Amino acid sequence: MNPVRMYTTQVCPYCIRAKQLLQARGVGQIEEIRVDLDPAQRLHMMEITGRRTVPQIFIGDTHVGGCDDLIALDQRGGLTALLGA
């Protein structure tokens, strides 16, 4: 399974929903990078994604986007393939 990395904050409901979907698809471990605890990580996230909002989700080397992007990918049937399950 491809590794999953997610830029998050503690109180973000979209982050929680994205984690729940990934776990439902069999992801056992998500590398969480808390941008609310480390402002430098938020700047890094914005540089590599061009976005300011969380979550920002990476599966392997692929930037999926945010929660809505993840849900849309799943509905199209692409999430399982991207995860490599």
N, C-alpha and C positions, 0 to 999 in steps of 0.2 A: 504494500500500500504506500502511495506517495505521502510524504510528510505534509502536514497542514500547519501553516503559520497564520496567526490572526492578530492584527493590531486591534486592541480593545480598550475600553474603560470599565470600571467596576459597575457602574449603574446603567449601562446602555442596554435597553431592552432588545435592540436589534442584535447586539452581540450575543445575548443569551439565546435568542431564537436561532441564530446561525449555529451556535454550538450544539443546540438540541438537534437540529437537522443533521449536522455532521455525525453526531453520536448515533442517531437513528440509522445512518447509512454505514455504521460499523467503524467509525473513526474512534480509536481508543485513546489517542493522545493528540492534543492540540497544543502547539507552542504558542502561548499567549504572550504578547508584548503589550504591556500596560502603558499606554501613552499618557494616562492621567498621573502616573507616578514618575515619568521620565520625559520631560519636555523635549529633550534631544531626540528621543525615539519618535515623537510626533513629527518633528521636522524631517527626520529621515523618511518616515512614512509618506509625507507630503511630497518629498523629492522623488521617490520611486514610483508613486502611484498617480501623482497630480491631483490627489483628492485630500480633503480636510476631514472628512467624516469617518467614523468607525461604525461597524468593523470594516477593515480591509483584509481580505482573505486571499491567501496564497496556497495553492495546492501544487506541491513540487515547485517548479519554477514559474508556474502560470499564475498570473494575477487574475483572480476570479472577479473581484470587485467587492461590493457590499452585500448585505443580507438579501436585498431584493434580487441582486444578480445571482446569488447562490441559489435562491428558490427557483428563479427562472431556469437556471442551468439544470436543476433537478427535474423540473417539470418537462423539460425537453429530452430528458433521459441521458444527459451528458455527465452528470455528477459522478455516477458510479464508474463510468469509464475513466474519467479524469483521476479519480481516487486510485484506480488500478485494482479494484476489488474483483 
